[in-house]
């Protein structure tokens, strides 16, 4: 994922830094410039935050409404409870009085019945009427066993007082059926209330209710957990000094708050953790910054050198991620270390695929390397035996972040002249010769061009406009089969051996000398082969070259083979590639047996390594 791809609205800033070259072509066309990935991300995050705020407001409104409803319910329940308690107190008082009155009346009735029975027994036994008419209070039979007679008058006095109180209560609280119905309703209501509500505590922090807990111990546990969590994060003692109070309330059991939720809410308000932003590149953590803008600024600095006035967008080849993270509030940020890392170069191993005409030295020089450096990286490769599509390991320094930059470019280019071929037997198959050269055309091209670290990777043609039509080119193409002695267009090594002297300047016997070819050491009598097919133009003694063979090839190139001990071809003879033309030796100006191989183009000697395969 390449999270940092941006539609480049911030290109104007980059263009200003790059030189402010020319008007914006896209603005001329009336099309709006694409936004940068940074503005796109910020707008998306702003929209997301706005949606979160709206949702938070809605939740707050619902919570407030629910709290108001709950508070009103609690208030009404409390009022009903107080009224029930008042009614219950009065009812209890009336019941106590009624009970005392009933107990007194019952006792009086029992005594009266006992007295009547004694009177009837006395009459039957002939006792005096005075005894029969004695007050019920003086009848010994109503005094409980075990009590003295002296206690009877006191007991009867208490009964009288109880009866008086009963009459007083009845006078003040007339008993009616409605009273019993009311008392029953009150008792039922109290029972239902006790079954539906429990005693709890509303927890307030800095004057704001945060929830309802079942006991003060739960409040203490919440505070203790907050202090412990903050201390672990900050690495130092933390005291939660908020103003906390609890108020007794009656609530339904399911209205008790989740203590974990209360703890998390209060902990977030503590500020022990803050939201920071981190950066990863291909999964590697680079560091943190207090804001995401700090990290985006670093990425812009990396991309800046590769942006041009034509840039429409860019991205990083690596997977770059800027993400939010919760960190301790006392974290020390080191943005400079991230900048240093992003500015570094990292070396990656890559391969080079050998193409037709490549030589080992030419590959090394093209990569700005010495041949021995390339040889160290490829110890198993035989320098003189490369083949097409062979892979060589090379080193290539690349930035820590590679910038893929896409530009919109309008330019003019030639339209190649189309070729119409005419067959002829005068040319070999595969050869061609122009009969009539046409003219190239011209077109205007609008394209999207993609670069990585400033190196073109590809282009997408959007539109073309022909400014000048091309004209036809007429050429001959050969139909005659190519003879074995015809040139193939490339050179093979004439002999295998150690290179004792390369092409170029050298010190020979204490004096500077420019060597025109390659000296390939080999034993006397070793077969020397023609590097390519052609015609022998020299075969004999040639001064310091000793015994020399020279061959002219079909493309005009000439190859020399010097210091031979024996010549096997003659002037004018046609030879094929790989044919043995001489035997190596040490004739001419030499220090030992070897083959001097030389390539000349238009009479000028060139480095044979650039043409050997």
GULO-388072 format. One line per field, with one value per residue (C-alpha): residue in three letters; chain; x, y, z. Coordinates in pm, 1 decimal, decimal comma, padded with zeros to 6 digits. Last residue first. Layout:
# residues N
residuo ala;...
cadena A;...
u X;...
v Y;...
w Z;...
This chain:
# residues 613
residuo unk;unk;unk;unk;unk;unk;unk;unk;unk;unk;unk;unk;unk;unk;unk;unk;unk;unk;unk;unk;unk;unk;unk;unk;unk;unk;unk;unk;unk;unk;unk;unk;unk;unk;unk;unk;unk;unk;unk;unk;unk;unk;unk;unk;unk;unk;unk;unk;unk;unk;unk;unk;unk;unk;unk;unk;unk;unk;unk;unk;unk;unk;unk;unk;unk;unk;unk;unk;unk;unk;unk;unk;unk;unk;unk;unk;unk;unk;unk;unk;unk;unk;unk;unk;unk;unk;unk;unk;unk;unk;unk;unk;unk;unk;unk;unk;unk;unk;unk;unk;unk;unk;unk;unk;unk;unk;unk;unk;unk;unk;unk;unk;unk;unk;unk;unk;unk;unk;unk;unk;unk;unk;unk;unk;unk;unk;unk;unk;unk;unk;unk;unk;unk;unk;unk;unk;unk;unk;unk;unk;unk;unk;unk;unk;unk;unk;unk;unk;unk;unk;unk;unk;unk;unk;unk;unk;unk;unk;unk;unk;unk;unk;unk;unk;unk;unk;unk;unk;unk;unk;unk;unk;unk;unk;unk;unk;unk;unk;unk;unk;unk;unk;unk;unk;unk;unk;unk;unk;unk;unk;unk;unk;unk;unk;unk;unk;unk;unk;unk;unk;unk;unk;unk;unk;unk;unk;unk;unk;unk;unk;unk;unk;unk;unk;unk;unk;unk;unk;unk;unk;unk;unk;unk;unk;unk;unk;unk;unk;unk;unk;unk;unk;unk;unk;unk;unk;unk;unk;unk;unk;unk;unk;unk;unk;unk;unk;unk;unk;unk;unk;unk;unk;unk;unk;unk;unk;unk;unk;unk;unk;unk;unk;unk;unk;unk;unk;unk;unk;unk;unk;unk;unk;unk;unk;unk;unk;unk;unk;unk;unk;unk;unk;unk;unk;unk;unk;unk;unk;unk;unk;unk;unk;unk;unk;unk;unk;unk;unk;unk;unk;unk;unk;unk;unk;unk;unk;unk;unk;unk;unk;unk;unk;unk;unk;unk;unk;unk;unk;unk;unk;unk;unk;unk;unk;unk;unk;unk;unk;unk;unk;unk;unk;unk;unk;unk;unk;unk;unk;unk;unk;unk;unk;unk;unk;unk;unk;unk;unk;unk;unk;unk;unk;unk;unk;unk;unk;unk;unk;unk;unk;unk;unk;unk;unk;unk;unk;unk;unk;unk;unk;unk;unk;unk;unk;unk;unk;unk;unk;unk;unk;unk;unk;unk;unk;unk;unk;unk;unk;unk;unk;unk;unk;unk;unk;unk;unk;unk;unk;unk;unk;unk;unk;unk;unk;unk;unk;unk;unk;unk;unk;unk;unk;unk;unk;unk;unk;unk;unk;unk;unk;unk;unk;unk;unk;unk;unk;unk;unk;unk;unk;unk;unk;unk;unk;unk;unk;unk;unk;unk;unk;unk;unk;unk;unk;unk;unk;unk;unk;unk;unk;unk;unk;unk;unk;unk;unk;unk;unk;unk;unk;unk;unk;unk;unk;unk;unk;unk;unk;unk;unk;unk;unk;unk;unk;unk;unk;unk;unk;unk;unk;unk;unk;unk;unk;unk;unk;unk;unk;unk;unk;unk;unk;unk;unk;unk;unk;unk;unk;unk;unk;unk;unk;unk;unk;unk;unk;unk;unk;unk;unk;unk;unk;unk;unk;unk;unk;unk;unk;unk;unk;unk;unk;unk;unk;unk;unk;unk;unk;unk;unk;unk;unk;unk;unk;unk;unk;unk;unk;unk;unk;unk;unk;unk;unk;unk;unk;unk;unk;unk;unk;unk;unk;unk;unk;unk;unk;unk;unk;unk;unk;unk;unk;unk;unk;unk;unk;unk;unk;unk;unk;unk;unk;unk;unk;unk;unk;unk;unk;unk;unk;unk;unk;unk;unk;unk;unk;unk;unk;unk;unk;unk;unk;unk;unk;unk;unk;unk;unk;unk;unk;unk;unk;unk;unk;unk;unk;unk;unk;unk;unk;unk;unk;unk
cadena A;A;A;A;A;A;A;A;A;A;A;A;A;A;A;A;A;A;A;A;A;A;A;A;A;A;A;A;A;A;A;A;A;A;A;A;A;A;A;A;A;A;A;A;A;A;A;A;A;A;A;A;A;A;A;A;A;A;A;A;A;A;A;A;A;A;A;A;A;A;A;A;A;A;A;A;A;A;A;A;A;A;A;A;A;A;A;A;A;A;A;A;A;A;A;A;A;A;A;A;A;A;A;A;A;A;A;A;A;A;A;A;A;A;A;A;A;A;A;A;A;A;A;A;A;A;A;A;A;A;A;A;A;A;A;A;A;A;A;A;A;A;A;A;A;A;A;A;A;A;A;A;A;A;A;A;A;A;A;A;A;A;A;A;A;A;A;A;A;A;A;A;A;A;A;A;A;A;A;A;A;A;A;A;A;A;A;A;A;A;A;A;A;A;A;A;A;A;A;A;A;A;A;A;A;A;A;A;A;A;A;A;A;A;A;A;A;A;A;A;A;A;A;A;A;A;A;A;A;A;A;A;A;A;A;A;A;A;A;A;A;A;A;A;A;A;A;A;A;A;A;A;A;A;A;A;A;A;A;A;A;A;A;A;A;A;A;A;A;A;A;A;A;A;A;A;A;A;A;A;A;A;A;A;A;A;A;A;A;A;A;A;A;A;A;A;A;A;A;A;A;A;A;A;A;A;A;A;A;A;A;A;A;A;A;A;A;A;A;A;A;A;A;A;A;A;A;A;A;A;A;A;A;A;A;A;A;A;A;A;A;A;A;A;A;A;A;A;A;A;A;A;A;A;A;A;A;A;A;A;A;A;A;A;A;A;A;A;A;A;A;A;A;A;A;A;A;A;A;A;A;A;A;A;A;A;A;A;A;A;A;A;A;A;A;A;A;A;A;A;A;A;A;A;A;A;A;A;A;A;A;A;A;A;A;A;A;A;A;A;A;A;A;A;A;A;A;A;A;A;A;A;A;A;A;A;A;A;A;A;A;A;A;A;A;A;A;A;A;A;A;A;A;A;A;A;A;A;A;A;A;A;A;A;A;A;A;A;A;A;A;A;A;A;A;A;A;A;A;A;A;A;A;A;A;A;A;A;A;A;A;A;A;A;A;A;A;A;A;A;A;A;A;A;A;A;A;A;A;A;A;A;A;A;A;A;A;A;A;A;A;A;A;A;A;A;A;A;A;A;A;A;A;A;A;A;A;A;A;A;A;A;A;A;A;A;A;A;A;A;A;A;A;A;A;A;A;A;A;A;A;A;A;A;A;A;A;A;A;A;A;A;A;A;A;A;A;A;A;A;A;A;A;A;A;A;A;A;A;A;A;A;A;A;A;A;A;A;A;A;A;A;A;A;A;A;A;A;A;A;A;A;A
u 03176,8;03430,4;03335,6;03393,0;03690,4;03865,4;03931,2;03953,1;04228,9;04153,5;04168,3;03796,1;03734,5;04036,4;04033,2;04358,2;04463,2;04830,5;04867,1;05136,7;05484,5;05733,9;05900,2;05779,9;05887,8;05843,3;05792,3;05693,5;05451,3;05087,2;04975,1;04766,5;04426,8;04219,7;03853,5;03633,5;03426,8;03469,8;03757,5;03765,0;04118,2;04232,1;04573,9;04681,5;04590,6;04782,3;05051,8;05307,6;05496,1;05250,6;05344,4;05021,8;04646,1;04481,4;04104,9;03950,7;03597,7;03429,1;03090,6;03165,8;03491,2;03850,1;04103,3;04467,4;04724,0;05070,7;05413,2;05619,9;05407,7;05726,5;05776,5;05496,3;05585,6;05312,2;04934,3;04739,0;04395,1;04224,2;03852,2;03572,6;03408,4;03453,1;03716,3;03931,8;04103,4;04463,5;04571,6;04845,7;05191,6;05387,1;05204,8;04954,3;04946,0;04673,9;04800,5;04508,5;04516,4;04664,8;04903,6;05007,1;05366,1;05540,7;05904,8;06084,4;06068,8;05701,0;05491,3;05129,3;04861,9;04559,0;04429,9;04522,5;04850,6;04910,2;04556,7;04573,4;04464,2;04196,6;04246,9;04076,1;03797,1;03469,8;03372,1;03028,5;02855,6;02808,6;03046,0;03008,0;03249,8;02977,6;02785,5;02456,8;02172,8;02075,9;01741,4;01863,9;01643,3;01644,5;01507,9;01234,9;01157,0;00802,4;00721,0;00629,6;00327,9;00397,4;00219,7;00039,3;-00139,2;-00108,2;-00306,4;-00268,2;00053,5;00152,9;00521,1;00761,2;01030,7;01220,4;01495,4;01448,5;01425,3;01158,0;01002,3;00662,5;00564,3;00200,5;00175,5;00069,9;00245,7;00290,5;00391,0;00659,0;00729,7;01051,3;01157,5;01211,0;01540,0;01539,8;01728,3;01839,9;02030,3;01938,5;02108,0;01919,5;01945,8;02249,3;02225,4;02246,7;01949,6;01711,2;01380,4;01229,3;01136,1;00894,9;01002,5;00787,5;00962,3;00987,8;00748,4;00968,6;00882,5;00721,4;00644,0;00362,0;00431,2;00211,8;00435,1;00428,1;00691,7;00779,4;01003,4;01234,4;01271,4;01599,7;01768,2;01931,0;02291,0;02327,4;02555,3;02583,0;02525,1;02552,6;02270,0;02328,2;02058,6;02314,3;02635,2;02959,6;03273,5;03582,4;03512,8;03434,6;03169,3;03203,9;03350,8;03067,4;03073,3;03454,5;03452,5;03241,4;03496,3;03780,2;03612,9;03605,6;03261,9;03066,7;02785,7;02869,4;03234,9;03151,7;02931,4;03199,5;03458,7;03251,2;03156,8;02812,2;02740,1;02410,1;02272,4;02380,8;02114,6;02224,9;02124,3;02037,5;02170,2;02046,8;02251,8;02072,8;02108,7;02015,3;01783,4;01486,5;01698,6;01821,1;01468,1;01346,8;01631,6;01536,5;01179,7;01297,3;00994,8;01023,0;00723,5;00582,7;00221,2;00266,8;00186,7;-00133,0;-00072,5;-00200,9;-00063,4;00162,7;00243,6;00496,9;00510,5;00810,2;00780,9;00674,7;00408,4;00379,7;00116,5;00069,4;00432,4;00488,9;00663,9;00907,3;00934,5;01231,7;01421,2;01101,7;01008,7;01224,2;01125,9;00756,9;00799,1;00948,4;00658,4;00412,1;00579,0;00543,8;00189,1;00098,9;00143,0;00346,0;00605,3;00708,4;00987,1;01118,3;00934,8;01013,2;00706,3;00805,7;00852,9;00663,2;00584,9;00424,7;00171,9;00079,4;-00244,4;-00186,4;-00180,8;-00148,4;-00403,8;-00628,6;-00941,1;-00878,6;-00851,7;-01190,0;-01363,3;-01175,4;-01263,7;-01631,3;-01641,8;-01477,8;-01723,8;-02019,5;-02300,5;-02591,0;-02922,0;-02989,2;-03046,1;-03319,0;-03211,4;-03234,8;-02982,2;-02706,0;-02467,9;-02097,2;-01821,1;-01496,7;-01300,0;-01009,2;-00663,3;-00561,9;-00209,9;00060,5;00394,0;00641,2;00697,5;00436,8;00255,8;00273,7;00186,2;-00120,1;-00247,7;-00197,1;-00363,8;-00666,0;-00693,6;-00692,4;-00962,1;-01189,3;-01131,6;-01224,1;-01552,6;-01629,9;-01569,0;-01821,9;-02092,4;-02317,4;-02190,1;-02388,6;-02218,1;-02017,9;-02212,1;-02027,6;-01939,6;-01565,4;-01632,7;-01973,3;-02058,3;-02428,0;-02447,3;-02674,5;-02972,8;-03182,6;-03506,2;-03764,2;-03824,6;-03811,7;-04051,5;-04294,3;-04298,2;-04348,8;-04634,3;-04804,4;-04782,5;-04919,0;-05205,5;-05300,5;-05295,1;-05512,2;-05764,0;-05772,6;-05825,2;-06101,8;-06290,5;-06323,2;-06154,7;-06194,9;-05850,5;-05871,9;-06176,3;-06052,0;-05716,2;-05878,0;-06110,7;-05815,2;-05619,2;-05900,0;-05915,9;-05546,2;-05587,7;-05860,4;-05649,9;-05362,6;-05588,6;-05714,0;-05358,0;-05282,6;-05598,4;-05507,0;-05150,2;-05249,8;-05426,8;-05102,8;-05001,2;-04913,7;-05247,6;-05398,2;-05653,4;-05988,7;-06113,6;-06047,8;-06344,5;-06268,2;-06246,6;-06578,4;-06740,4;-06933,1;-07301,4;-07294,5;-07114,2;-07376,6;-07653,8;-07556,4;-07461,3;-07743,6;-07547,4;-07747,2;-07721,6;-07351,6;-07307,4;-07500,7;-07297,6;-06973,6;-07071,0;-07154,0;-06815,1;-06633,7;-06822,1;-06738,7;-06371,4;-06349,0;-06531,7;-06298,1;-05991,5;-06125,3;-06202,7;-05852,1;-05687,8;-05912,3;-05824,0;-05451,4;-05472,7;-05666,4;-05403,9;-05119,0;-05308,3;-05367,0;-04994,1;-04896,7;-05137,1;-04991,2;-04636,4;-04738,8;-04894,8;-04578,3;-04355,9;-04577,0;-04555,9;-04175,3;-04161,1;-04385,3;-04163,0;-03849,9;-04007,9;-04101,2;-03746,9;-03592,9;-03822,2;-03732,1;-03364,9;-03404,5;-03584,4;-03324,3;-03048,2;-03213,1;-03249,4;-02890,2;-02775,4;-02978,0;-02838,2;-02483,5;-02525,8;-02647,0;-02360,8;-02112,8;-02259,9;-02222,8;-01864,4;-01781,6;-01925,8;-01717,1;-01408,1;-01470,9;-01517,8;-01196,4;-01014,1;-01129,4;-01032,7;-00690,0;-00630,9;-00720,4;-00510,1;-00210,0;-00275,2;-00247,1;-00549,3;-00564,9;-00541,6;-00877,6;-00924,3;-00964,3;-00721,0;-00491,7;-00500,2;-00369,9;-00077,2;00034,8;00233,4;00613,9;00904,3;00845,0;01201,8;01209,0;01118,6;00820,3;00731,6;00733,3;00496,8;00275,5;00296,1;00100,1;-00217,0;-00047,0;-00302,7;-00122,0;00010,4;00123,6;-00055,8;00132,4;00000,0
v -01124,2;-00865,9;-00520,7;-00290,5;-00500,9;-00420,3;-00059,8;00144,2;00191,8;00448,6;00364,8;00409,4;00167,8;-00037,6;-00336,0;-00486,2;-00822,8;-00884,6;-01258,0;-01376,0;-01530,0;-01326,7;-00986,6;-00858,9;-00629,4;-00856,1;-01231,3;-01400,0;-01674,2;-01761,8;-01977,6;-01827,4;-01808,1;-02071,3;-02006,8;-01887,9;-01646,6;-01728,9;-01646,5;-01517,4;-01504,0;-01182,5;-01183,8;-01527,8;-01750,8;-01988,5;-01755,2;-01904,4;-01770,3;-01489,6;-01151,8;-00984,0;-01042,5;-00719,3;-00660,3;-00417,7;-00274,8;-00186,4;-00344,0;-00645,3;-00723,1;-00645,2;-00894,0;-00826,1;-01105,6;-01010,0;-01176,8;-00930,2;-00641,7;-00432,9;-00424,0;-00590,1;-00941,8;-01124,9;-01161,5;-00841,1;-00775,5;-01104,8;-01079,7;-01119,3;-01338,0;-01248,0;-01275,1;-01497,0;-01761,6;-01795,2;-02154,8;-02182,8;-02243,4;-02055,6;-02062,9;-01793,2;-01438,0;-01208,5;-00856,6;-00623,1;-00330,6;00009,7;00044,3;00399,8;00408,2;00585,5;00489,9;00271,2;-00055,1;-00005,4;00226,6;00212,7;00420,5;00253,5;-00093,3;-00360,3;-00549,9;-00896,9;-01028,1;-01396,8;-01651,6;-01760,4;-01687,4;-01488,5;-01379,3;-01345,6;-01031,9;-00901,6;-00807,7;-01157,1;-01103,1;-01322,5;-01613,3;-01874,0;-01733,1;-01547,9;-01671,9;-01417,3;-01243,7;-00904,2;-00607,8;-00287,3;00036,4;00294,7;00557,9;00704,0;01059,0;01174,4;01404,7;01726,3;01863,8;01546,3;01581,3;01314,8;01240,9;01066,8;00874,7;00694,6;00708,5;00477,6;00444,7;00770,0;00825,6;01125,5;00922,1;00710,6;00886,2;00842,0;01038,7;01122,4;01222,9;01494,9;01456,3;01702,7;01538,9;01574,4;01373,0;01208,8;01250,5;00972,7;00822,8;00657,7;00335,4;00249,8;-00078,2;-00389,6;-00702,6;-00988,1;-01219,2;-01115,9;-00837,7;-00840,1;-01075,3;-00784,8;-00740,7;-00392,4;-00274,1;00007,5;00203,5;00444,3;00769,8;00797,8;01050,0;01297,0;01434,5;01744,1;01787,1;01815,3;01677,4;01570,6;01455,1;01152,2;01128,9;00804,4;00901,6;00641,4;00667,2;00559,2;00687,2;00442,8;00329,1;00054,4;-00241,0;-00498,1;-00872,1;-00994,8;-01182,2;-01363,0;-01273,9;-01286,2;-01465,4;-01368,9;-01578,7;-01356,4;-01238,8;-01586,8;-01528,9;-01722,9;-01430,8;-01191,4;-00908,5;-00911,1;-00900,6;-00585,1;-00414,8;-00549,9;-00398,8;-00053,1;00093,9;00388,4;00152,5;00205,4;00140,2;-00197,3;-00302,5;-00200,2;-00399,1;-00717,9;-00680,4;-00615,7;-00657,0;-00839,0;-00772,5;-00893,2;-00855,9;-00642,3;-00739,6;-00553,8;-00540,4;-00246,4;00025,1;00266,6;00639,4;00857,6;01156,9;00970,7;00858,4;01210,4;01353,7;01085,0;01172,4;01538,8;01469,3;01360,5;01370,2;01355,7;01176,3;01338,8;01299,2;00925,5;00803,6;00703,8;00645,1;00796,0;00666,9;00785,4;00493,5;00468,5;00148,0;00206,9;00337,7;00676,7;00881,3;01169,5;01368,2;01624,9;01728,9;01955,1;02231,2;01967,7;01753,7;01524,6;01747,0;01810,4;01446,8;01410,2;01754,5;01675,2;01357,2;01558,1;01805,9;01517,1;01404,7;01741,7;01776,6;01451,5;01620,4;01548,9;01340,7;00976,8;00752,4;00549,5;00219,7;-00025,2;-00189,4;-00093,6;00263,6;00340,4;00681,9;00769,0;01029,2;01155,5;01137,7;01203,9;00970,4;01077,0;01347,8;01283,6;01321,4;00983,4;00828,5;00974,8;00813,3;00485,2;00462,9;00542,0;00274,6;00021,6;00107,9;00025,8;00241,4;00117,1;00172,4;-00203,0;-00224,9;00044,9;00357,3;00513,3;00790,4;00870,1;01146,3;01094,1;01354,0;01389,3;01712,8;01600,6;01549,7;01217,8;01172,3;01038,5;00891,4;00856,0;00639,8;00831,1;00521,5;00314,6;00616,5;00693,7;00338,6;00330,2;00668,0;00568,6;00232,8;00399,4;00649,0;00370,6;00158,8;00452,2;00504,7;00133,0;00146,9;00430,0;00181,5;00078,5;00330,2;00576,5;00770,3;01074,8;01356,8;01684,3;01910,2;01849,0;01475,5;01358,7;00997,9;00925,4;00668,3;00363,8;00236,7;-00010,1;00020,6;-00225,2;-00465,7;-00192,3;00016,7;-00276,0;-00346,4;00021,1;00043,7;-00268,2;-00128,4;00207,6;00047,4;-00161,0;00142,9;00335,8;00053,8;00024,3;00396,2;00397,4;00138,0;00393,8;00444,8;00797,7;00929,0;01201,2;01064,9;00710,1;00811,8;00975,9;00682,4;00447,1;00670,2;00655,1;00278,4;00262,7;00483,0;00256,4;-00047,2;00112,7;00177,2;-00181,1;-00299,7;-00070,6;-00185,8;-00553,7;-00543,5;-00566,1;-00890,4;-01060,2;-01210,7;-01578,6;-01669,5;-01393,3;-01166,8;-01216,5;-01469,2;-01227,9;-01007,2;-00655,2;-00484,4;-00638,2;-00425,6;-00613,1;-00659,6;-01029,0;-00961,8;-00711,0;-00953,2;-01185,0;-01537,4;-01799,9;-02061,4;-02015,0;-01648,4;-01677,4;-01887,9;-01630,7;-01349,0;-01539,3;-01596,0;-01231,6;-01130,6;-01361,5;-01216,4;-00863,8;-00950,8;-01099,3;-00801,6;-00562,6;-00750,1;-00741,5;-00374,7;-00303,0;-00508,8;-00343,7;00000,6;-00078,6;-00215,2;00087,0;00315,6;00121,6;00111,0;00486,2;00551,3;00309,8;00475,8;00813,7;00686,2;00502,6;00814,4;01012,9;00734,7;00700,2;01074,1;01059,9;00761,4;00930,1;01237,3;01020,8;00833,3;01162,8;01292,2;00967,0;00970,6;01332,0;01247,9;00949,4;01161,0;01433,2;01175,7;01020,1;01358,9;01443,7;01107,4;01154,3;01504,2;01384,1;01097,7;01342,3;01579,7;01291,8;01183,4;01537,2;01551,6;01214,7;01333,1;01650,3;01437,7;01221,2;01526,2;01678,9;01345,8;01333,8;01696,0;01637,2;01324,0;01506,2;01803,0;01573,1;01368,1;01689,9;01816,3;01791,6;02124,8;02234,8;02209,5;02530,4;02431,8;02717,7;02596,4;02258,1;02415,1;02595,7;02897,7;02879,8;02785,3;02862,9;02751,4;02426,3;02582,1;02760,0;02434,1;02250,0;02504,4;02491,0;02109,4;02126,6;02039,0;01714,1;01438,3;01254,1;00902,2;00871,0;00545,3;00336,6;00000,0
w -02766,1;-02878,8;-03002,9;-02703,0;-02591,7;-02921,9;-02812,9;-03133,1;-03395,0;-03663,0;-04038,3;-04096,6;-03810,9;-03696,7;-03459,2;-03324,8;-03188,3;-03096,2;-03038,9;-02796,0;-02774,1;-02573,3;-02542,7;-02878,7;-03168,9;-03468,1;-03448,8;-03121,7;-03226,6;-03280,1;-03570,4;-03851,7;-04032,2;-03847,3;-03949,6;-03663,1;-03877,4;-04244,5;-04478,3;-04836,6;-04986,4;-05152,6;-04979,9;-04855,8;-04563,1;-04326,5;-04182,8;-03938,4;-03632,7;-03576,8;-03423,9;-03547,9;-03610,2;-03736,4;-03787,8;-04038,9;-04021,9;-04349,4;-04269,2;-04489,7;-04309,7;-04415,4;-04276,4;-04182,6;-04120,7;-03988,9;-03950,2;-03751,0;-03625,8;-03574,4;-03952,6;-04151,8;-04275,6;-04464,1;-04519,7;-04578,7;-04734,7;-04637,4;-04716,2;-04460,4;-04196,5;-03831,2;-03553,4;-03780,8;-03569,6;-03439,2;-03360,1;-03093,0;-03247,5;-02983,4;-02650,7;-02562,5;-02423,4;-02559,0;-02633,0;-02700,8;-02942,9;-03028,6;-02733,9;-02665,5;-02535,8;-02252,1;-02194,4;-01936,0;-02131,6;-02210,7;-01995,8;-02109,9;-02277,1;-02435,5;-02529,5;-02277,8;-02228,2;-02087,8;-02138,5;-02047,2;-02304,2;-02549,2;-02919,3;-03195,0;-02958,2;-03149,2;-03337,2;-03439,1;-03764,5;-03903,4;-04196,8;-04503,7;-04537,9;-04487,2;-04776,9;-04716,2;-04933,5;-05202,8;-05144,9;-05031,3;-04943,6;-05146,7;-05001,6;-05076,5;-04814,2;-04813,9;-04702,9;-04351,1;-04283,7;-04093,6;-03786,7;-03688,0;-03352,7;-03085,3;-02766,9;-02430,5;-02487,2;-02166,1;-02079,4;-01904,0;-01641,2;-01689,7;-01433,4;-01199,5;-00880,9;-01048,1;-01347,4;-01513,7;-01823,0;-01898,8;-02262,5;-02509,0;-02843,3;-03129,5;-03458,0;-03724,0;-04040,5;-04156,8;-04515,6;-04768,7;-04880,5;-05220,8;-05295,2;-04941,2;-04909,7;-04713,9;-04582,9;-04414,0;-04712,3;-04911,2;-05162,3;-05543,5;-05561,4;-05510,0;-05326,4;-05303,3;-04953,5;-04867,7;-04563,5;-04361,2;-04267,2;-03894,6;-03734,2;-03550,8;-03208,5;-03061,1;-02692,2;-02440,5;-02095,3;-01802,3;-01521,9;-01291,4;-01016,3;-00840,4;-00550,7;-00397,5;-00020,4;00141,1;-00175,0;-00419,1;-00467,5;-00727,4;-00703,1;-00979,6;-01011,7;-01370,1;-01542,0;-01873,2;-02128,0;-02415,0;-02333,0;-02162,6;-02197,8;-02174,7;-01820,0;-01690,1;-01422,4;-01095,9;-00897,0;-00993,6;-00737,0;-00734,1;-01116,1;-01116,7;-00894,4;-01115,7;-01421,1;-01258,2;-01208,1;-01351,5;-01459,8;-01828,0;-01745,6;-01590,5;-01882,8;-02133,3;-01940,1;-01946,2;-02310,0;-02452,0;-02826,8;-02774,8;-02430,8;-02087,0;-01818,4;-01521,1;-01171,1;-00851,4;-00499,5;-00295,0;-00131,6;00099,6;00083,8;00381,0;00376,6;00522,5;00817,8;00890,3;00875,1;01117,3;01357,6;01328,7;01441,4;01785,3;02016,6;02398,5;02550,3;02869,0;02755,8;02725,6;02370,2;02186,8;01814,0;01490,9;01153,9;00873,6;00643,3;00360,2;00152,8;-00072,7;-00427,8;-00295,9;-00467,9;-00706,5;-00887,2;-01162,6;-01207,6;-01509,9;-01313,0;-01188,3;-00874,6;-00808,8;-00564,6;-00357,5;-00284,8;00027,4;00159,6;00103,4;00308,2;00596,8;00581,6;00593,7;00916,9;01091,3;00954,5;01131,5;01466,3;01783,9;01593,8;01621,5;01494,2;01198,0;01252,9;00971,6;00811,4;00457,2;00578,5;00900,6;01048,1;01380,9;01492,3;01840,3;02038,5;02407,2;02706,0;03069,2;02991,4;03293,3;03080,3;02917,7;03263,7;03364,6;03068,0;03107,3;03478,1;03417,5;03144,8;03372,4;03650,6;03425,2;03561,1;03775,9;03595,7;03566,7;03942,1;03934,3;04115,1;04460,1;04530,0;04780,4;04658,1;04586,6;04558,4;04359,6;04309,4;04084,7;04235,0;04077,3;04207,4;03971,6;04076,5;03789,5;03481,6;03286,3;03162,5;03480,5;03695,0;03480,4;03513,0;03889,9;03947,6;03738,3;03916,5;04260,3;04156,5;04028,4;04341,7;04567,2;04378,8;04401,7;04776,0;04806,8;04700,7;04410,6;04161,0;03944,5;03665,8;03554,6;03718,8;03664,4;03957,3;03929,4;03931,5;04058,1;04140,7;04208,0;04484,2;04517,1;04720,9;04530,7;04338,7;04202,9;04498,9;04763,8;04556,2;04513,9;04889,9;04969,9;04720,5;04865,0;05218,9;05105,7;04914,0;05218,7;05447,4;05205,6;05180,7;05562,8;05600,4;05340,3;05546,3;05830,5;06165,3;06299,8;06382,9;06649,7;06829,7;06780,3;06919,0;07224,3;07287,3;07265,5;07502,0;07753,9;07725,2;07789,6;08099,0;08225,3;08164,4;08353,8;08652,3;08649,2;08670,7;08966,3;09153,0;09102,8;09233,9;09607,1;09535,1;09489,3;09154,4;09108,2;08953,7;08748,0;08914,9;08743,4;09013,1;09301,9;09209,3;09336,0;08995,4;08901,6;09160,1;09433,8;09356,5;09436,4;09758,7;09858,8;09758,7;10040,4;09942,8;09903,2;09703,3;09378,2;09419,6;09465,3;09148,1;08942,4;09083,0;09014,0;08649,5;08604,5;08742,6;08500,4;08206,2;08314,5;08354,8;08004,7;07857,7;08031,8;07901,2;07544,7;07569,9;07689,9;07411,6;07151,6;07277,8;07281,1;06927,2;06809,0;06953,2;06791,6;06462,3;06470,7;06534,4;06260,2;06020,0;06098,4;06044,1;05727,0;05584,0;05648,8;05507,6;05201,3;05140,2;05170,8;04936,7;04680,9;04691,1;04646,7;04357,4;04192,0;04232,9;04105,3;03802,9;03733,8;03763,6;03531,1;03272,7;03301,9;03276,3;02970,7;02806,6;02885,6;02751,3;02433,6;02385,8;02455,1;02206,1;01940,2;02013,7;01991,0;01656,9;01523,9;01653,9;01492,7;01160,3;01181,0;01262,3;00955,0;00733,9;00869,2;00815,0;00452,7;00398,4;00556,3;00345,7;00022,7;00123,6;00172,0;-00136,1;-00330,7;-00518,2;-00893,5;-01075,6;-01210,8;-01586,3;-01784,7;-02057,8;-01967,3;-01606,3;-01720,7;-01896,4;-01585,9;-01698,6;-01745,3;-01520,6;-01154,2;-01063,5;-00866,1;-00531,1;-00686,8;-00860,6;-00526,8;-00371,5;-00678,7;-00660,4;-00333,9;-00517,7;-00625,4;-00626,5;-00349,8;-00298,2;00065,2;00150,7;-00092,3;00000,0
